[in-house]
Amino acid sequence: MRRKPVTVLTAAAAVAALALVGACSSGGSGGGSSTASSGTYTWWDPYPQHDKNSDWEQRAQRCGEDAGVTIQRTAYDTTALTNQALLSAQEGTSPDIILLDNPAVSTLADTGMLTTTEELGLDTSEIDENLLAAGVVDGETYGVPIGANTLALYYNKAVLDAAGVDPSTLTDWDSLTAALQAVTDSGKKGITFAGIGTEEGSFQFLPWFWGAGADLTDLDSPEAVQALELWTGWVDAGYAPNSVIQNSQNTTWEEFLTGDFGFVENGTWQVNSAAEAGFETGVIQLPAMDGGVAPAPTGGEFIVAPVQQDTDRYDVTRQIVECMTTPEGFVDTANTFAYYIPPTEAGQEALLAEKPELETWVEAVRSAKGRTSDNLGTDYPMISEALWTAVQNALSGAQTPQDALAAAQTEAETATS
């Protein structure tokens, strides 16, 4: 396995391009030494909203107690966490455990600062392969997903009923576009989505991109052009508002809650808000171009173990990770972060036993794909930036979809060469 020196500035530049688009951490920061006595294990996560008195804190402490140690937990903002992790590796002060936004796993792994699951003695055979793939670099697996969230289409039942649209019939792009026309013709607005020029824009575009059969190593393929033409076509026809070019995912949700839209592309994290909306909502899968479910990108954290000089610590680290990743543990995480879908079949079935209404989201996660999958690793942030720039240029009318994606491919090749 590779063990190369950590270059903080280079790796941090890649991390800075990634925004947290599908997870639950919020602003705030934490401090604390990454060194510990033999009976104390250090734990860093991106959940400053869960303080010392929270159920999350108590759960982490219980896993430490079960392994015979005390957990010293520190919470950081997501970007600060990744940068701090890189710095700690350079200084030789890495914590024992980090919970890390999944696109950043490859960034840390590429520096050589993470143990593999094989080195840790961790069994990952029950983890869904499509979710585990976000932590695979050059054939080696780093860490375990604690759960995943992803995207689907929420709909306003009253709006669709008035337009004569049956959501169960929306199984490909043609049927969805016809539904948007029907909703618009009925006097409502068709769909809103986030086309903002950040990682959120790429995150929301990827289901259509992948659903057309496109690949992130070939941004200007005919399939990629078809995906971008779908979005620009919706805007040109008035099925989606011009505001999509600056919409964040939060903004799209606020638009949907007005009751004026038939559909919104959004994530698992809006399940509770949808239940409290002033109208009946439903959820359907994002359709692929010619039918079936489009792969949507995954959000959520991996639990990873940095390299330690004292390798005897790994046995306890493995016990803590195993405690956090039992089927019951995955359900606890799902409920804490409303809702991370467990990454194992056993965990998913346990969650559905409690909340059968989440079946659509379980199916979406089973079809989802990590953004750094296909061994993109640290190339992903540069590719993503080129992609969201193309989306911006096409939605604004500055370039045709074909020209915008051709420029994106050139930009990506230059940045990753």
C-alpha positions, 0 to 999 in steps of 0.5 A: 500500500502507498505511504507517501508524504502528506502535502497539506496545501495540495490536498486541501485545495482539492477539498476546498472545491467540495461543498457538503451537499448531502450530509447533516453537519453545520457551522461550528468548530471544535478543538482538542489534542489528537494525542491521548493516553492509552485508555483514551481514543480520539474521535473527530467528526463533522457534527458540531450541532451534536454537543456533549449532552447529545444522544450522538455523543453518548452513543460514541462514548458507549462504543468506547466503553464497550471496547474498554476505553474513553472516547475524546470527541472533537467536532469540526465544520466539514471542510475544517475537519478535512484540512485539520486531518491533513495537518495532523497527519503531517504533524504526526498527531492524527486521531484514532477515528475520523468520520469524514464526508465521503468524497474526501476519503480519497483525498486523505487516502491518497496522502497515505494517512489512512489505514485500509480496512484490511489492515484494520481487520475490518470485515466489509463484506456486508456493505453494499458495493456501490456505497463502499466504492466511494472509499476505494482507491486503487483497489484498496478500501478505506473505511466504512460508510455509516449511512448514505443519503441521495436524491429523488423527485418529491412531488406535490400530489394536488398539483399532479392530480390537477394536471392529470399526472400519475407519478407511477407512470414517470419512468423515463425522460420523455414521460417526465417531460410530458408531465412537466408540460401538463403541470405547466399547462394547468397553470402551475410550475413544473420542476425546480432543481439546483444548478448553482455553480458549486458542488451542489450543482454537480451533485444535482446534475449527476443523476441526469448525466449518469442516467444518460449513460455518461461518464465523468472521464468523458464530459463531452460525450453524446450522452453528456450532451443529451443530459445537459440539453434536457435541463436547458430544454426544460428552462427554455420551455418554461418547465423550470424557472430561470432561477435554477442557475443560482438555486441551492438545494435549500432554495429549491426546497423553499420554492417547492414549499410554496405549493406552486411546483409539481416537482423538486429534485432534493434529498433524503434530508427533507423527509421530515420537512416534506411530512410537515408541508402544507400539502400532500407530497410523494417521492419517486425515483429519478428516471434514467433517460430510457427507463429505469432508475438513474444512479444518484450521487451519495452523500454521507460520511465514512468512518476511517482510521488514520495510520498510527505509529502504535499499531497495537491501537488498531484492535480497539479502533476496530472494535469501536468501528464495529460497534458503530456499524451493527445493523442497530447502529446503522438504524441509530445513525439513520434516525439521528441524521434524518435520514441516512439509509444504512449501507447494508441489507440488514440495516436497511431492513431494520430501518424499514421495519421501523419506517416503511415509508422510507422504502423509496429512499432505500431503493434510491440508495441501492441504485446510487453511486459515489462521486469518487467511484470509478477510481476518480479519487482526487481528480473528482473535485477538478472534474466536478468544477469543470462540470458545474461550470458547463452547466452554468454556461449552458443554463445562462445561454452563454454556450450551447450544451455541446460547446460548454461540455467540450470546454469542460472536458478540456478544462478537466484534462488540463487540471488532472493531467 
